[in-house]
Amino acid sequence: MDEVSVRCMGCSQMSTLEEAMRTGWKMCQHCNFTICNFCYLNLEEQRCLSYLCSPKNRKIDAIALPADKIIRSEERRVGKECRSR
């Protein structure tokens, strides 16, 4: 399997899943958007930046990156892409 990449919703930085987990990236439980440790620590009032949470003015409900959930999501995306060809 190819390396899985994640993107920070704050600064748009890309990282491999392995690197993101090692450096403490988080994921919002409400919207599943990922955020790097730097952006998470500097969020204004800990408000989530995603298009799903922002209109509701939700605070980010951050958890450590769940690797199994991200990998399953990537496998589904790749499967859909292959079926559409």
N, C-alpha and C positions, 0 to 999 in steps of 0.2 A: 504494500500500500504506500502511496506517495505521502510525503509529509503534509500534515494538516496545518493550515495557516488560520490565524485569527486576526481581526482588526479592532483597534481601540476605538470606541465610539466618541472619545474625547479629542484625540489628536490624529486619528486615522493611521497610526503606526501599525505596521504589519509585523507579526511575529509567528514563529512556529509554535504549535501547541506545547511542545516540550519546553521551549524557552519561556513561554508565557506562564506556565505552571511553576517553573523554577523561580521566576522573578516576582511572583505574587499577584498576577493579574486576577481580576474578579469578574463575576457575571451577575447581572441583575436577575433575581428570581422571577420578577414580573414579566420581563420582555426578552430575556436570554441574550441581551447585548453584552459584549465584553468591554472591559475597561482596564487600561494599564494601571500599575500601582501609582505612578506619578499623577495621572489625571484623577484617580480616585481620591488621593490624599488632598488634592487641590480643588475638588468640586465645591462650588458655592452652595452652602447649606445642604450638602449631600443630596442634591436633587438629580434624578436620573436624566440623562440627555437624550434618550431615545424618543423617536416619534410616537411611540406607544405610551410612554410614561409622562412626557413633558406636558401634554395638554391637561393631564390630571394632577400636575404639580406633585407627583410622587417622589418620595425619597427613594434613593437606590437601596434595594434590599440585597446587598452584596453577599455572595458566597464564593468560595474558592472555585476555580474552574473545574467543572465535572467532565473529565476527559472522556468517559464512556458516552455521555450524552452528545458531546461535540462530534465524536467519531461516528456515532450512529447517524447523526444529522448529515455529515459529509458523505457517508455511504449512501444514504437515501438520495442526496443531490446527484451524486455520480450515477446512481442507478437510473434516475429519471432522465438524465442527460443521455445515457446509452440507449434507453428505450425510445427516445425521440429521434434517434438517427435512423 
